[in-house]
């Protein structure tokens, strides 16, 4: 079974390594993943091992562990509380550190200091004052000493152990100096007093813990930003839902919504659960989940997803998936799981972190001994050893991979790309060949009419009306495509008498007393219909991979309609972008070779493997791997499950709750092949960021530890004080996290296909869309803000508005002045910065 645990007491990568080692040592444990960022642990284990035994093993290692409770929806970690606590600790420590620093450095800097701190006779007053000012910062930051020495006691030293030992050594040396000053004053040894009055290291101890706390505060604030994608996903679901009970509107918590409930979704409101539209017509903004910027029209029978924003219409929705089963909850769980998993590239850092702290303590001890043996003072040896202890940074090593993974998976989720594991995110950046399924991946996945070609006196609309009327009683996909095409043009259908479907050939029927037949070439030839007049036309259709359907009255041909599974508008661009990334692109399909070649030529795929059974696709993936390729497979995640599993990275392309999470490593929420391009680019960017972080972390420690130890002192008189060392250590972790946050600037691959007006009235009337304006809005912080602005703008007569939280803009369609729009937005409590 698999269980998640909350882990307390972890402060660095060495901590997570010790926890992982302690749990892995238990019999029955199969896999352990410790997440330093989330203070959590995922354990896969077999019975009779219990969760309680796992918690006890963690406790024996010096940390705390509790089983995570099951909740209806994930809840964000209390990052803000940790930031607030660290901020209070830092400010409180700074209050005492500033006068301490002023007094300790004042003699050397020539700053004015009260006379009773000057002179040998006042040395004890001076030293005791420094000691008393040092105690509050040590007490305020006592967590370093409690955790650090406890870890030492359990023989699992961590970063807190380095801080605790270094600071304690400085304080103890200072206390020894206090006794030496007292002895010197009592016995008239002025030289002894003067020497130790200048060798007090109290300020170093206070400075170390204060700067470390500042670094941890900055690090915590940066970590909070890495999880903003998950937090935004959590904020998408409204806390309450309006349910229709016995004809009455009842507002209840979203967690209480049951499958089958009828929900009322008002304009500008977010959908609380997944469901099916029972009544109403509206456009729904699915960009929070899919990244698709154009709203999708929804009507009776259409499926809607939790977290999406309703447009200007009112919808009644029947709940089909609630709680943890909603698309939004599944997305959050998937992103959290990916963020907590470990990429293969992090194994080296984990191995180093596990032995890092003991090695550093050994280096510090050797450093002190070398300085003493070489004839230097105890103060010099202590300074060097303490500097080595506090400058070492296992945190930078431990954070190098997880922060980049968390930001990368979060950016992917914001753009409709769900990444199941860190391993998949890393592996995708290394693939050399990408295999594409044809149907539903490159093409739309359902047949559409591609051309209407009447013969004789009929017009296109007359032929289409005739064809749709004949095909309407049929359930064949090709016939239904013709019916849908006619209905889109509002063409009236005629009643068909004596309808009959001829298996494998077509249909027959009587319209207005005349016999008609519709079907393939074999059917026409059997009926004696002459097809020579359209031979060239049908040959051209076949070469393009389209299916010609013939229509005849008796034995007279009246027209041909081409039907095909058409290529998606962005597929050709996606293939070109994949080629630019240096990937070999292969189409793998069960379709006829001629059709496959026609589609491949249209989108730019050079290598085609056609007429392949679903059970044979996995074998073709294996052949490509045998040729030395790292393969990514893009398919529908259901029919292509074996091939998706065989490939190094399986990518399921689909939308909503139908996504095949079990068979794929990545899921593209939109049925858009351009998202596969974005996923590859994101993977490479994340991998590059991880390598940068690891390079910085290793180089930092490789350079700074020798400098702190004084290796370069004999040649260049270059050495760091403990204060500078603690500042450098704090900044190293902040630098790693900040570098990872650069991934938030990643932008998906944009379509070159111009956006099409979604307005049905424009399509039917043949009118040009009305004016579109973009409003730049300041002050929107959450989906509720989006709802307020949407309602304010849609309340203007003749205006249709879509509001995007990420970009802080509203796209408005309608002939209305900029002043009117500005007044509406500012009336809702937000600021308009510009209108384009």
C-alpha angles and dihedrals in degrees: 000000000000123000134177122218135192110231123201130194099038113135105160146009091276088060093053090047091053092048091049092048092049093052095042088057091067118099111247098029111130103175137005127191118181118195111205092185095052097034088231140120133206117205128186110198145154130237141286083048110093135205089245091059090051090052090050091052090053090048091052088055089058101261138095129246135182132176113258112242123235112251133182090243134008117267125212121251115256093253093149092058091054091048091049092050093049091047092052091048092050096048092045091049091047091057090065097031095061097060089039091054092044093053096043095047098033096088093054096041096046093240118158110265127177112268094241088069092056129087137028093278090061096045094108092050089051094046095046091049090054090047093051092048089051096054098068095056089048092050093044090052096037089129089082091057096042094048096036098052092040089056089049089051089054090048090242104110118190139178091288087057090058091049093045095049094044095047093042091051091053092048094046091050088050091052090050087052089053091056091045091052090049091049091048093049092048095048099037094248098150095172091056091050094049093047096052094039086064094044100061111132099186093113090054092056093048092043092051096054093041095051091044089054090049089051092049090050092052090044092050091049091050092046088054089059091052090061096046092103091060091043091052091051089052091050092055095076113078117234093229137037132203109231128188109230119174089341092306128113111240124183112214136164112277090240089064096057110116130206108270096029117136112233128196111220112195125202112285093015126126120239111249097200142009116273152135124268110248097179140353136054126245145135116255125208105223094172094108089065106023103025088232106146097198114080116239121232113238130193141154112329096015120127121238130193133224116259095030119123122241117226129214099312132083117243134193109205131188111218114239102164125028139172114002091355095069120106091243094052091047090051092050092048091048094049092047091049092050092047092052095047123091128241118223089244090065094063093085091052090048092052091048093046091053092063099025101096098048090047091051091050088052091050090050091052092048090048092055092047094049092051091049094045090049089061101259126136127271088246092057092047092048093048092054095045093049091047090053092050097050100039094056111099121195087164092071089055093046095047097044095089108025097052091051091046092049093049092043095051090044092052089048092052091050088056097046096262115125115198115197099198144007088241091060091048091053096041094052090063090058100050118119099187131041120197118205128201111220108216112069093357106061093011132045093258095234131069121259134184110264100177143001115211116181122198121211123353100343121108122222092258092048092050091047091049091050093046095046092048091053094045097042096089089047122091095203112127093230091052092046089053089059091048092051091049092053093046090051087060092046092241114166116242122224127222115261122214127198092015115186131174116216108207113243094000116058144266139295132203148144123260120187089343095307124113117238135178132195128189149087132324094271092057092050094048091050089052091049096246114161110232099174094104092064099035094111092045094050091044089056091048092051093049089055091052094253123137115232116216116198126213124196140174104220103312096337119099112228101177154322129241122197117218127183145154093256127217116258114251093245100041097093091048090048093053090048091050091050089053089051088055088058096252125143107232120211128181114216115188144151091221127111113285093240092053092044092050091049092052092044092052091049094054099033103252111150101187118060130179108189139177091036120154116228089248090054097052093080090057092054090051088052090051091054090049090050087057088061100263126141098220133208116190122205115197145129092280094233111060090030096048097121092049092046090052093047095051120085086242124021116202119194115203115204143096140252125352093337092076112124101233095169098058101042139060093209130030124204107208092200121059089236123124090206087074088064087058090049090049092053092047092047091050092052092046092050093047090049090050092050091051090050090050094048091046091052093046095049094042092047093055094038091055104032100047094058090045091051091047090056099246090144095040097094092053105032104010085238117153136139124235118227089253094056090042092056091048091050092049093052093048093050093066092043090053092052093050093044091052090052090051089063086078088072087074090062112123126201124243107274125222119247089208110104116243115258124222109255094204112123092200091060092050094050098043096040090233126150114252115260125250118302122208130185117216119201108213130193124202103038108134108162144009090277089062089050089052092051094049092044092052092046093052097041089052088069109095113254094011128123114188135187117190124203117200096193095057096031092232140122122211110211127191117195142079099271133127124259090238091059092051092047092050092051094051095044089046087060089056103262134112125243112214099177144349119212 
